[in-house]
Amino acid sequence: MSSSYLLDTQAFHLYSLIVASTLALILLLIRIPKTEYAKKLARSKYTIATSYMIGAFTFGYAFYNADAPMFEEFSTITMLIVCAFISIIVSFSLINLLMPRFIDGGKFLVSIFLVFVASVILVESFFSGNTRLHKITLYVGVALFVVQNCSLIVIFDRAYKRSISLLEKYYDEDEEHKIKWIRFCYILTMLTAMFILVYVFLPDKGFIRLYMFFYILYMIYFAGNYISFLGSHKLLLDAVGHYALSEQNPIFQKKRKSRQGAGSASGTAKEDDSFSRLEKSLEKWVKEKKYREYDKSREETARELGTTKEILQMYFTDRLGMDFRSWRTDLRIKEAKELLLKHKDYSVNFIAEAVGFSDRSNFHRQFTKSVGCSPKEWRDTEGHPETRA
């Protein structure tokens, strides 16, 4: 087998077919824990696997028609079809991974059907031999492809911001860094999909082989990150599960309303008593340096203090005029300032983790925001950054 055959367009379709099929099979074989809130993760997994299977089918179809006239141009069309499917399916999967039911399943199926119909029309126009008809069909398809992707990007951005807000409500840490891969992979997906437009309008269609090479790398990279996430999905599941129970369940809403409707006098007395007990618990909690612990939900922290999340939030809002998260961050920063000067042989990263910051960039951001200088500047100036010229 000559090296030129190994690098021709038909061979790249074969490589893409093998990679897409293998990744789809791997995803299908991965088992997801059978829990109530893991169902959405399983659906996401099957959706991603389906996108790879659709890609494998399209690559196989192109490989089968390798003797078609202007095969490189036909390959460009098939890649445009693959990108149209992948952008919708990956968008639906990742958006609903962040926020369940953010996109209606019915609308998703309708979109898939419309892309399928458009793909059939585009392929038929290519084989019709009518160049003018094919160009018109291609331009209309490209315009719809751009509109589709732009709208999906807007929807994803809304879902991502809402999921970050949800995580902040459930956790007392900055947890965004743990799901940033979703945003990065989504941006990579949409850039990869949109970049096919460059090859659609290139005069020399032979360059499609270069695009297919990078598309194979994209498939492997995305699948690798997604499979890695399957083993560490608890972060979003816990937050989404709590949101589903406490915010959307009518039973919980009725309980909140009934508590709000209780007598104000007795409620105030109980509130003062709860606050007094909480103050003692907080003193002990600070003395034992429990604020160093991270990766805990607000429920876990409140339970550790012998109270509820609602009372904890009410205490800090009504009595201290700040939220618990900011208060705890101040405690961590205060200790970090002391350790930076007392233990100069300790690295900044070690001190950040020691005082309770699980993410280095978050520590630097919070320290600079609170102190007015970076941890390194604080240490270098012996705690007097204003003296530095």
FENKAPE-V794306 format. One record per pair of residues at least 24 apart in sequence whose C-alpha atoms are under 6 Angstrom apart, sorted by the first residue. I is the first residue (numbers start at 1). J is the second residue. Records with the same first field share a line. If there is no record, write none. Layout:
I: J, J
This chain:
9: 209
10: 63
13: 59, 63
17: 56, 59
20: 52, 56
21: 56
24: 49, 52
37: 237
44: 93
51: 86
55: 82
72: 205, 206
73: 205
83: 193
95: 156
98: 163
167: 239
170: 239, 297
171: 297, 298
172: 325
281: 305
292: 355, 356
293: 356
294: 356
340: 379
341: 379
